[in-house]
Amino acid sequence: MKVKSSVESLREIVQDLLVPELKALKVEMSSIRSEMSMGFDSMRKEMSSVRNEMSTGFDAIRTEMRLRDEKQALATQALSDKLAYAIDIRERLAVLEDRSSRN
């Protein structure tokens, strides 16, 4: 039987105590990595969903703004037409009043 030196004995004790702990830590780290990866994937999916919802919302806002612009343009054109008509009537009235005052 071989007599172990104190260094070898200490080495065996350290290995017997630390190796199982190191293996347990390695397994735990692997588990944490997996959980983080799943969490990041979940966050990516959620962010993608939110991005799509925002895009849809912005599209709806753009459409609404376009419709309001068109309505405003139509209202402005109608007002311009009415104003032109009123000016035309005023000019005709002025001509008639001028003729009436000469007579």
C-alpha positions, 0 to 999 in steps of 0.5 A: 500500500502506498502512503499518500503525501499530505498534498495528494490527500489534500488534492483528493479532499478538494476534488471530492468536495469541489468537483460535485459542486462545480458540476452542479454549478455547471448544470445550473448555469446551463439551465439559466442560459436556457431560461434566458434564451427562452426569455429573450425569444419571448421578448423578441416575439412580444416586441415584434407583436407590439411593432406590428400593432403600432404599425397598424395603428400608424397606418390607421392614423395616416388613413384618417389624416389623408381623409381629413385632408381630402375633406378639408381640401373639398371644403376649402374649394367649396368655400373658394367657389362660394366666395368667387360667386359672391364676388361675381354677384357683388360686381354685377350689383355694383354695375346695376347700382351704377346704372340705376344712379345714372338714370 
